[in-house]
Amino acid sequence: MDFEPGSRPPRGAVFFDVDGTLVPGTSSGAHLAGLLGHTEALTRAEAAYSAGELTNHQVCDMDALGWRGRSEAEVRERLASLPLVDGIAETTAWCRRNGLLPVLATLAWQSVGVHLADRFGFQAWCGPELETVGGRYTGRVVRYFDEYGKRDFALGHAATAGLSAARCAAVGDSRSDLPLFREVGLALAFNADPAAEAAADHAVTGSDLRAVLPLLAAWLATDGR
């Protein structure tokens, strides 16, 4: 939702996580690793990250090696099979109708964010970035992103739109959402782990993202407070 000069300003923003939230039961990285042939290495790395034994930077480096030599076109094609919860398009449309900016705040690779934004109408996205040369991935990371970068991206994007953190909501499921959950006016845990549920204002489970809409509507009805 791009607001032109003279148009009605946004009422708020909603930041959506990707892995475990829009992508259920797995991660976009694990899905792509399965198609690219390095599932086992990434599964071990992601488990170590969840246990606090590896940093996000280390996981990115390990995953990036599996992309080496693959083309950008091949990855775009494979993203079409990414498993997703129901109701994403309807949820972003609802946000737009109600004056909320739908934005991806995620640690998924930027190629995933671009795909989902193009497909479902998210206004912006963030995430780590892989190096490409001549349309092929080199296996190197050119931009890292962690949970604090995710938080800073979201709050910076809100500020650019003239929104305070109190005018923002976040929908997520795990460790990487906790710094952002602590800052926004409404934190919603969706199919979340215990730590995210404990940090959230509300917890919702289900296979359809539209389950969060009544909570967003109630938040708007009280002027986002």
C-alpha positions in Angstrom: 0.0 0.0 0.0 1.9 3.0 -1.2 0.5 6.2 0.2 0.8 9.1 -2.2 0.9 12.8 -1.1 -2.7 13.9 -0.3 -4.0 10.3 0.3 -5.2 9.1 3.6 -2.2 8.0 5.8 -2.0 4.5 7.1 -3.6 3.6 10.3 -0.9 1.1 11.2 1.3 -1.7 9.9 1.2 -5.4 10.4 4.5 -7.3 10.2 4.3 -11.0 9.2 7.0 -13.6 9.8 7.5 -16.2 7.1 9.1 -19.5 8.4 6.7 -21.3 10.8 4.1 -18.6 10.3 3.2 -18.3 6.6 5.2 -21.5 5.9 3.8 -24.1 8.2 5.7 -27.0 9.8 9.0 -26.2 8.1 11.0 -23.3 6.8 11.3 -21.8 3.3 15.1 -22.6 3.6 14.4 -26.2 4.4 11.9 -26.5 1.6 14.4 -25.1 -0.9 17.2 -27.2 0.5 15.2 -30.3 -0.1 14.8 -29.3 -3.8 18.4 -28.2 -4.1 19.8 -31.2 -2.4 21.3 -30.1 1.0 18.4 -30.9 3.4 20.4 -32.8 6.0 23.0 -30.1 6.5 20.4 -27.3 6.9 18.2 -29.4 9.2 21.1 -29.8 11.6 22.0 -26.1 11.4 18.5 -24.9 12.0 18.1 -27.3 15.0 21.4 -25.9 16.4 20.1 -22.3 15.9 16.8 -23.1 17.7 18.9 -24.5 20.6 21.0 -21.4 20.7 24.2 -23.3 19.6 24.6 -21.5 16.2 24.1 -17.9 15.2 21.8 -16.9 12.3 25.0 -15.8 10.4 26.5 -19.3 10.8 23.3 -20.9 9.6 23.2 -18.6 6.6 26.7 -19.5 5.6 26.0 -23.2 5.8 22.8 -22.9 3.8 24.3 -20.6 1.2 26.8 -23.3 0.1 23.9 -25.5 -1.1 22.8 -22.7 -3.5 26.2 -22.5 -5.3 25.9 -22.8 -9.1 22.1 -22.7 -9.0 20.3 -20.1 -11.2 18.0 -17.4 -10.0 15.4 -18.6 -12.5 15.5 -22.2 -11.1 15.0 -20.9 -7.5 12.0 -18.7 -8.7 10.5 -21.7 -10.3 10.9 -23.9 -7.2 9.4 -21.3 -4.9 6.1 -21.9 -6.6 5.8 -25.2 -4.6 6.5 -23.5 -1.2 3.9 -24.8 1.3 1.8 -22.0 2.7 -1.0 -21.6 5.1 -4.4 -20.6 3.7 -5.8 -17.1 3.7 -2.7 -15.1 3.0 -4.1 -13.1 0.0 -7.3 -12.5 1.9 -5.4 -11.3 5.0 -3.3 -8.8 3.1 -6.4 -7.6 1.2 -8.1 -7.1 4.6 -5.2 -5.1 5.9 -5.2 -2.8 2.9 -9.0 -2.2 3.1 -8.5 -1.3 6.8 -5.6 1.1 6.3 -2.9 -1.3 7.5 0.4 -1.8 5.7 1.1 -5.6 5.2 4.8 -6.1 5.5 7.1 -9.2 5.7 9.5 -9.1 8.6 11.5 -12.3 8.2 14.9 -14.0 8.3 14.0 -15.9 5.1 16.2 -15.3 2.1 15.3 -12.1 0.2 14.4 -14.2 -2.8 11.6 -15.7 -0.7 10.4 -12.3 0.4 10.3 -11.0 -3.2 8.3 -14.1 -4.3 5.7 -13.7 -1.5 5.4 -9.9 -1.9 4.8 -10.3 -5.7 2.3 -13.1 -5.1 0.3 -11.8 -2.2 0.8 -8.0 -2.2 3.0 -7.4 0.8 4.4 -3.9 0.7 8.0 -4.6 1.6 10.2 -7.4 2.9 13.6 -8.0 4.6 16.0 -10.8 5.0 19.6 -12.0 4.3 20.8 -11.8 0.7 22.8 -14.3 -1.4 25.4 -13.2 -3.9 24.8 -13.8 -7.6 27.0 -13.5 -10.6 25.6 -13.8 -14.1 22.3 -14.9 -12.7 23.8 -17.8 -10.6 24.3 -18.1 -6.9 28.0 -18.1 -5.8 27.4 -19.8 -2.4 28.3 -16.6 -0.5 26.2 -14.3 1.7 26.4 -10.6 0.9 24.0 -9.4 3.6 23.2 -11.1 6.9 20.1 -10.6 9.0 19.3 -11.6 12.5 16.3 -11.1 14.8 17.5 -7.6 15.8 17.9 -6.6 12.2 14.4 -7.9 11.6 13.1 -5.7 14.5 15.0 -2.6 13.3 13.8 -3.1 9.7 10.2 -3.2 10.9 10.4 -0.2 13.1 12.3 1.7 10.5 9.7 0.9 7.9 7.0 2.0 10.2 8.8 5.3 11.0 9.2 6.0 7.3 5.4 5.7 7.0 4.9 8.0 9.9 3.9 5.3 12.4 5.1 4.7 15.9 5.8 1.2 17.2 2.5 1.4 19.1 0.7 1.6 15.8 2.2 -1.7 14.6 1.3 -5.3 15.0 3.4 -8.4 14.5 2.4 -11.9 13.7 5.1 -14.6 14.3 5.9 -17.9 15.9 9.4 -18.2 17.4 12.6 -16.9 18.7 13.3 -14.5 15.8 10.0 -12.7 16.6 10.7 -11.9 20.2 12.6 -8.6 19.8 9.8 -7.2 17.6 7.1 -8.6 19.8 8.5 -6.5 22.7 8.2 -3.3 20.7 4.9 -3.3 18.9 1.4 -2.4 20.0 0.0 -5.8 19.3 2.0 -9.1 19.3 0.2 -12.1 17.9 1.6 -15.6 18.2 0.4 -17.8 15.3 1.1 -21.6 15.6 3.9 -20.5 17.9 6.4 -22.2 20.2 6.0 -21.6 24.0 8.5 -18.7 24.2 6.7 -16.8 21.4 3.3 -17.5 23.0 4.5 -16.2 26.4 5.8 -13.0 24.8 2.7 -12.3 22.7 -0.5 -10.5 23.6 -2.6 -13.3 22.1 -2.0 -16.7 20.7 -3.9 -18.3 17.8 -3.6 -21.7 16.1 -4.9 -22.9 12.8 -4.2 -23.6 9.2 -5.6 -20.2 7.9 -4.0 -16.9 8.5 -7.4 -15.2 8.7 -7.6 -16.5 12.2 -5.7 -13.4 13.3 -8.1 -10.9 11.7 -10.6 -10.7 14.6 -7.7 -9.8 16.9 -6.5 -7.1 14.5 -10.0 -5.8 14.1 -10.5 -5.5 17.9 -7.1 -3.7 18.1 -8.2 -1.2 15.4 -11.5 -0.8 17.1 -9.7 0.5 20.3 -7.6 2.8 18.1 -4.6 0.4 18.2 -4.2 0.7 22.0 
